[in-house]
Amino acid sequence: MTPPQAPVGRLVVCPTPIGNLEDVTLRVLGALREVDMVVCEDTRHTRVLLDRHGISARLVSLHEHNERTRAAELVDRIQGGAVLALVSDAGTPLVSDPGFALVCGCLAAGFAVDVLPGPSAVLTALIASGLPAERWRFVGFLPRKPAERARLLECAEETLIAFESPRRLPSTLAQLAGHDPDRPLAVCRELTKLHEEVRRGTAAELASYYSASPPRGEVVVVVGPASPKQGGGTRLQDAAAALRDLIDAGAKARPAAAAVAKLTGLRANELYREVTRGERDSTTR
């Protein structure tokens, strides 16, 4: 007689609405109905979503203060065959939310981790901003210290997405406007909620608006790529001059451009175009 197999546990990562409770997928609702336990940041918050969709489930909290100890306990439950769902208060878990320790613990133990697609404030803001989406970077919450914020905001060569406190937003925009007043950006506030607002413009325009109209609610800032001629124009010219020196010394143009780009943080193709453009200009005079 073949002995019965032990139940196989797993973790199901379930994105939840970022505002409108209707923005939840059928797969997520099905998973929340079937699992043995729902792991969430705030049981009261998650209970509102479950009640809205008629789901009765056992809830257990997992937040920044108990994540390490609670994750180990939950991995033990999965070891015993339990199927758990991981949710955050809003959006996709692990994106500036707790849950990383639990996912890592499951993967280290060899348990299946099913990740379901769903709402994300990051992607919603990126598309709503109207800014380039080919290359982008999400940095979580912007640093509190102005110098650290400056390093992120002033050096981005791709679209940058960040969460920001509504209280700090006016000063952040003022700092960005002081460096590059024409930098394109969007402020996305209360996405999918009743008072949703997406305001697009230059750094100077939005800094002026929000200094007079302090925002409320949850804010996502989307900042367009920095202009190479603003705050980085001199850097580009200096790097191009260094590249020309290397080429004059016998280095091949493209490998030299890659080396200079690595040292300066500029793009190799941009450096190469700058140098070759200068050569073309000189031959047409």
Secondary structure, 3 states (H helix, E strand, C coil): CCCCCCCCCEEEECCECCCCCCCCCHHHHHHHHHCCEEEECCHHHHHHHHHHCCCCCCEEECCCCCHHHHHHHHHHHHHCCCEEEECCCCECCCCCCCCHHHHHHHHHHCCEEEECCCCCHHHHHHHHHCCCCCCEEEEEECCCCHHHHHHHHHHCCCEEEEEECCCCHHHHHHHHHHHCCCCEEEEEECCCCCCCEEEEEEHHHHHHHHHHCCCCCCEEEEECCCCCCCCCHHHHHHHHHHHHHHHHCCCCHHHHHHHHHHHHCCCHHHHHHHHHHHHHHHHCC
